């Protein structure tokens, strides 16, 4: 690009010099042809006009070249600025991801299990044990409603074991493995978080009135690589990735505790 700019300058200057040389040649020829007797006023005026026009054209070309240089410099500066901003954004995102990963790594799952899993509950029924788990979860994670399903022995049917703050007119319906959203979550064996719940899908009743939670969390309960239960949790606050990570790790711990209570 710099080569082209210099070439434009050289050509403009060379054109002006050639124009001057041609002007003097024309004057000389005209003077010789007239044997020094003719008036040179008119030729000089014409040649002067031509020279001035050529000079103005040369100046204009050089100014355009300078503007092009400034424009290119501005473009380069803008481009470098965008690159720096993108690099800063990338570094910021990388730092945030590292911070999030470090947060996840600091999860003390054993301490959380102490708060969630009931103690001295060997003789507790499945219903009572599941209810206590839901109560403990509600205390720790701002859950306003919870359902605990278990899988009937030798079947693919999940039925309700216990409820927390559930005020439906009918009992929660059974579901089959792989069918409905709950059944598909049980089949996939992965925690599922929903942020778009249909209106009136769940209603929470209290002394202040009734309202619908906006967030749902489905937690499969796994034992020996088999889904033996499913927990549904509702909240007015979004479930964070850290919370999802916690319940992914709690899944098998809960499964180990309830496996001998399922009949």
N, C-alpha and C positions, 0 to 999 in steps of 0.2 A: 504493500500500500504506500509506503514512504517513497519507493522508486517511482511510482506513478505521479505522486505529488511533485517531486523534483523535476520530472520530465515535463510536466505542465508549465512549471516556472521557466525552464530553459527554453522551451518552444515559444512561450510568450515573449521572452526577452529577445530571442533570435529573430522572431518575426518583426519586432519593432526596429531592430538594427537593419534588417534587410530593407524595410520600408524606407528608412532614412537614406540608405545607400542608393536605392532606386530613385528617390526624390532628387538627390544631387546629380545622378547620372542624367536624369531627364532635363534638369536645368542646364547642365553643361551642353547636352546635345542641342537643346533649343537655342542656346546662346551661340554655339558654333554655326548652326544653320543660318542664323540671322546675321552672321558676321559682326556681332557686337553692336548692331544698329537698332534692333528691336527693343521695345520696352519689356522688361522682365517682371513688371508689377503683377500682371494677371497670372502668369505661370507660378510666381512665388505664392500668390494668394491661394491658388488651387492646391498647390503642393502642401502649403501650410495647413489647409483644411484637412487634407488627407492624413498628414502627419498627426494632427491633433486627434482625429478620429481613431487612428491606430494606437496612439498613446492611451486614450480613454479605454479602448478595448483591452489593451494589455493590462491596465490597472484593474479593470473589472475582473478579468480572468484571474489575476493574482489574489484579489479580494475573495473571489469564490473559492479559490484553493485554500485560503486561510480559514474560511468558514467551514469548509469540509474537514480541515484538520481539527478545528475546535469541536465540531460535531462528532468526529470519530473519537476524539479524546473523551468527550462527555459520555459517549456510548460505552467506551471501555471502562470508564469510571463507574457508570451505572451497573455494568455487567459485573465488575469486581465487587461492588457493594452488595448486589444480589447474592453473589457466591458466598460472601462473608456472612450475610444474614442467614442463608440456608445452612451454612456450617454451624452457626450459633444455634439455630433451631434444632439441628441434628444432635448437637452436643447436649442441649437442654433435654430433648426427648430421651437421649441415652441415659442422662443422669437420673431422670424421673423413673425410667424402667429399672435402673440399677437400684434406686431407692425402694421401689415396689418389691423387687426380688429380695432385697435385704430384709424388708418387712416380713415377707412370707417365710424367709429362712428363720426368722426369730420366733415363729409360732411355737409356743410350748404346748404341744398337744396333750402331754400328760397332765399338765395343770388344768387344761380345759376339760379333760375327761373327768377329773376330780369334781368339777363343778356341775357336769352334765349327767354323768352316770350315777344313779342312786347307790348308796352303800347298804350293806347288810340286807340285800333284797333277794336272797336265795329262795326264800319261801313265798315271795311276792308273786301274785298272779301276773299273767301277761298284761292284762288290762291296767292293773294298778301300777306296774313297773313302767309301762309305756306312758301312762298319764304323768308320772313323776318326771320322766324324761322331757316331756313337752313343757311342763311347768318350769323346769330348770333352763330349758332352751329359751323360753319366753323371758326369763329374768336376765339372761346374759346377752340376748340379741334383739331386744325390742320387738319381739314377735307378739302380735295381737290375737292370733288364732292359729291353731295347729291340729292336724289330724295324723293319726298313726295307724297305718294299715299293716296287716301281716298276711303272709301267703299260706293258704291252707295246705296241709301236707298232701304231697303227691298230686297236686293240681296246679293249674296256672291262674287260679282265682285269688284275688286279694280282697280281704274284707276288713272292716274297721275294727281296730282293737281298742283305741281310746281317742278322746277328743279333748281339746283345750279351748275354752271360750267359744264353743260352737253353739249357735242358737237357731239352727235350721228347723223347719217344721218337720222334715223327714230325716231319717238317718242317712249318712253318706252312702252312696251307692257302691256296690262291689264293682271291680273292673278286672279285665283279663290281661294277662301278660302280652304286651305288644299292641294292645287296643286302647284307644283314647290317649290323651297326653300323659296321664299317670302311668298307664300300661307301657307306653313307649319308653318312658324314662326308666321304668323298672327293667325293661329289656336291654336298654343301652348301658345301664349301670354307671351313669354319669350324672352328677349334680346339674340340675337345670334351673336357671334363674329367668323369670319372666318380668318384664317391665310394662307390658301392655295387657291389662286384664279387662275383659269385657265388662261393661257397666252392670252393676248389681250381681256380678258373678259370686261375690262374697259380701256379706253384710255383717258389720260388727255392731252389736247393741250395747248401750251403756246408759247410765243415768242422764247423760248429756244428749242422748239421741242416737241416731244410727248413721253409719257412714261405711264406705267401701274402701278396703285397702287397695293400694296401687301396685304392690309387688308380691310375687309368689316365688317360693323356693321349693323345688322337689328334690328330696334326698333319698336315693335308693339305699336300703339296708342290706348289706351283703355278708354272707358267711360261706366259706368254702367255695368261693367263686360263683355262688348262686344267690340271686336276689330273693330274700325271704321277707322283706318288708319295704314299706315306702312311707316317708314322712313328708307331709305337705305343710308349709309354713307361710303365713301371710303377715305383711308388715306395711306400715305407712311410709317406711324409709327404704331406700334402695339397698339391696344386699350387696355388700362390697365383694371384690375378688378375694379379699382375705377371708371373709366369711365363707364364701364358696369353697376355698381351699381347706378351711377348718372342717367343714362338714364332709368333704371328700375323704379326709383322714379319719373322721369319726365314724364313717359308714360301717367299716368292718368291726370297730370296737363295739358299737351298738349291736351289730349282728351277732357277735360272739356272746353277748350277754342275754339275748332273747332267744337264741336258737333252741335252748333246752326248755323254754317255756311254751313253745308252739306245739300244740297237740293236734 
